[in-house]
Amino acid sequence: MTVLGAGALAILIALGLALARALLGPTVFDRVLAANAIGTLAIVLLAVVGFLFGRPEFLDIGITYGLLNLIGTLAVLKYWRFGDLGRPSEEDGG
């Protein structure tokens, strides 16, 4: 097993642990943090697998997935705090 193969295996183990935290987390913030960690580990796994198979376009997919992960996390936290995603708040004058 190569060093990158061992790294990919370690990332998969970390993904499993983050998934367990997402399912068992006592608060919603633990679950959101675990979902964000899963997204980050998936990006790293994409980069490692892309390097192992000589497919540099996997990095482009990882960058796109990273942006989606950030936007999704912000949307979930905004919904949890305000209860709505689209309507401007009363503080904004709308």
N, C-alpha and C positions, 0 to 999 in steps of 0.2 A: 504494500500500500504506500502510495506516495504521500508526501507531506501535504499536498493540496487535498488529496483524498481523505486524509485524517482530519484536516481542517473542515472539509464538507461534513464529515461525520459529527464533528463537534458542534457545528452550526445546527445540524438536524437535532441533536440532543438539546441544545439551547432552545430551539423552536418548540420541542415537546414540553420543556419546562415552562416556557412562556404561555403555551396553550393551556397547561394545567392552571396557571395563575389566572388566565382569562376566564376559565370555567369556574374556578373555586374562589375567586377574589371576593372578599367580604364587602367591598364598596364598589360603586360604579367607577370611581376614579382608578382603582386597581385594575379593573377590566379594561378601561381605556388605555392605561399605560401599558398593559400587557399586549393589547391589540397593536399599539404603536411599536412595541418591541418586536412583535411578530413581523410587522411590515419591514422594519429595519433589517431583521435577520434574513427575510426573504430577499431583500436587495443584495445583501452580502452573499447569500447563496447563489443568486443569479450571476454575480460577478465571478465567483469561484468556478461555477459550472461553465460559464462562458470561457474562462481562461483554460479550463481543463480540455474542452472540446475545440478550442481555437475559434470561437465565435464571438468576435468583439461587439457584434450588434446586440448581444445580451446586455451590455452596459447601457445602451440607449433605452432598452426596455426597463432596466433598473432605475434609471433617472426618471422616466415617466411614472413608474410605480411609486417612487419616492415622493413626487409631487402629489400624486393622488393620496398617498398616505398622510401627508401633511394637511391637505385640504379636508380629508375625511375626519381627521382627528379634531381639527378646529371646528368643523361643522357639528360634530357630536358634542363637543364641550359647549359651544354656543347654544345648542338646543337644550342641553341639560341646565344651563344657567338661566336662559331667558324663556324657554318653552316654545320658541318660534324661530324660524330661520329667515323669513322674508320680510316681515313687517318691521318698519323702523320703530324704535322705542319712543316713548313719550318724551324722554330727555333730549332726543335729537330734534324736536320741534315738528315731528311728523305725525 
